[in-house]
Amino acid sequence: MASLGTPVDRFRRSFLSHRAVIVARSRANAPLSQATPMDSNTVTGSEIARHQWSGTSLGPLGTWPLSLRSTLAMMLACPTPMFLAWGPDLLCFYNDAYRPILGFRVDTALGRPFREVWGSIWSDIEPLVTRTLAGESCTVTDMMLDLSRTGEPEQSWWTFSYSPVFDDAGRIAGLFCVTGETTPRIIAERERDASDERLQMALSAGNSIGAWDWDVVNDRVTADVRFATLYGIDPEKAAAGAPIADFFAGIHPDDLMRVQQEVAAAVEACDGFTSEYRLLHTDGSTRWVSAQGRCIADEAGCCARFPGVSYDITERMTADLALRAAKAERDFVVELTTKQRTASDPEAIIRLSSEALGERLGVHRAGFYRLMGETQMRHGGNWSDGTLAPLSGLQPVSAFGARTERQRRLGRTLVFSDSRYDDSGDLTAYADNGVLAGLCVPLMKDGRWQAGIYLHQADVRHWTPAEVSLVREVAELTWLAVERAEALMRLAQRVDQQSVALAEASSEIREESGKRVAAESQVRQLQKMESLGRLTGGIAHDFNNMLAIVIGGLNLAQRRLARGEQDIGKYLDGALEGANRAATLTQRLLAFSRQQPLSPEALDANKLVSGLAELLTRSLGEMVQLETILGVGLWRAKADPAELENVIVNLAVNARDAMPEGGRLTIETCNVHVDDDYARDAEIAPGQYRPM
């Protein structure tokens, strides 16, 4: 079948055929209402009908030739963007689909010369216009034009055709344009091309991605060069096809069985396949790949083909494995540090650290030693898996050679993979003791070698930088934990010693305190007795008066009885009253002089002063007048009543002695609130007080 041409060509042929039909109908006097643009139900058709054409080279609408009207009728009815330039001035016409292409020009483009409307791109399209007006049809594909539809420069691409149009006499009267924007397609194609280019660059970089297709029925795998290179297969062999076993041969032995099971499961289920595994190359290097494929079933529903891709993920897996290893190492260190902190015995810390480090790194022996002077070191807390015997007891620091001792004293980590040949044979002392590989970390304090941690291997081993770093870190942490535990032990011993000393001192203090309390009690009693002696002078006179009353009353009663008189009650009552008053006075004196310990209590000062008033009155004598002013609503105060009475009596006696000529002694109680200023001057705490 012959090609029908581009969409623009097909539409132009359809348009011209429809125009020919209209022309033929008009010549046959057929109705032309459908060919009249004024009758079109379109926006542009209405604008054409309303436009003032009399001032143009076309003249009034009714005088237009049939060829123009028929062309306009067909163009206005078409949904494809179309443009018509007619007459000597090439005046512009267009349909509704073309209006968005005009952009901001749409309000002024109708009836204006073609050159004015598209002046911004005239230099690009003028050659095409000239050729079209000369009778040649021009077709342009994906031409970039800056239409500036919004008034701003823009990049857009267009596919269009210019065809000459003819008047009723058959002469060329203008040009007809059928157009369409191809900008979205051009941009998409460019982005796709750029993406393809980037993909090809990525595919070419290190042959990291390869495609394969497995004919399951015939067991033939065909693959591209990248896949063959990745799997270590001859590219020609991979392109011609090889059994899948040839490709399996490059998979790491530790991953091979798992991958075979995953492939078998995908084939059996006729499903997708995704796996990550290692490839072991002939040079010993290892690469990680990710393989993804999907089974294609035959008519019976069984897997017939198995296409897929494999791509190199070595960098990602290396980073991921390194991250996992770092996390596992951090977890190990944190867990070991926690155990070290909970242990209080230095030897226990050394044992658990040696065992944890030895098992973590899979060595044959791990241990800790400390220097005992300059020439000896003592091993302790060692661990062994049984391959090498644990080291114990004292050992010369030069036991493993002068080079080893020198490295340790300088604080340098000693790392060797084969003691028979490393360091020019200076480490053969290790080989003589069954140690071929080792890692020894000296521990320093104030720049001097004090201790160390070692790892020994009975066979050749190449230590990684991560292993060396881990051993150094664990060695430092263990050394700190041991020193902390020893410091705590020394502190505990000092605390025990001080506790014993404090207990002895406390016993002595309690003994001295008891003696002091007894002495203070004796002093208080002496003070009371002194006050009692000072009171005796004043009380003796009153006591004699009381005795006189008693004696006098009894004498009078005796006389009455001698005369035979029985009315002696009043004399006996008087004697009894005097005796009672003497007894009361005696009880107060006894209470005042009684020796008893301090017993503070909340007491009523007014009541205490009232109770002492009679005793004080008799003690002060007739020349001193006692006055008490007792405050209302007095707060209670916490004090020992006996001591407070002693204070009041002493003060009263001192006042009496200070007034040999007699006078007035006033005892007053009240409530007072001491503010900050007064408290600062009096050097007491601010607050509520009850002065006396």
Buried (B, 14 or more C-beta within 10 A) or exposed (E): EEEEEBEBBEBBEBBBEBBEEBBEBBEEEEEBEBBBBBBBEBEBBBBBBEEEBEEBEBEEBEEBBBBBBBBBBBBBBBEBBBBBBBBEBBBBBBBBBBBEBBBEBBEEBBBBBBBBBBEEBEEBBEEBBEBBBEEEBBBBEEBEBEBBBEEEEEEBBBBBBBBBBBBBEEEEBBBBBBBBBBBEEBEEEEEEEEEEEEEEEEBEEEBBBBBBBBBBEEEBBBBBBBBBBBBBBEBEEBBEBBEBEBBBEBBBEEBBEEBBEBBEEBBEEBEEBEBBBBBBEEEEEEBBBBBEBBBEEEEEEEBBBBBBBBBBBBEEBEEEEEEEEEEEBEEBBEEBBEBBEEBEEBEBBBBBBBBBBBEBBEBBBBBBBBBEEEEBBBBBBBBBBEEBEBBEEEBEBEBBBEBBBEBBBEBEBBBBBBBEBBBEEBBBBBBEBBBBBBBBBBBBEEEEBEBBBBBBBBEEBEBEEEBBEBBBBBBBBBBBBBBBBEEEEEEEEEEEEEEEEEEEEEEEEEEEEEEEEEEEBEEBBEBBEEBBEBBEEBBEEBBEBBEEBBEBBBEBBEEBEEEEEEEBEEBEEBBEBBBEBBEEBEEBBEBBBEEEEEEEEEBBBBEBBEBBEBBBBBBBBEEBEBEBEBBEEBBEBEBBBBBBBBBBBBEBBEBBEEBEEEEEBEBEBBEEEBEEEEBEEEEEEBEEBBEB
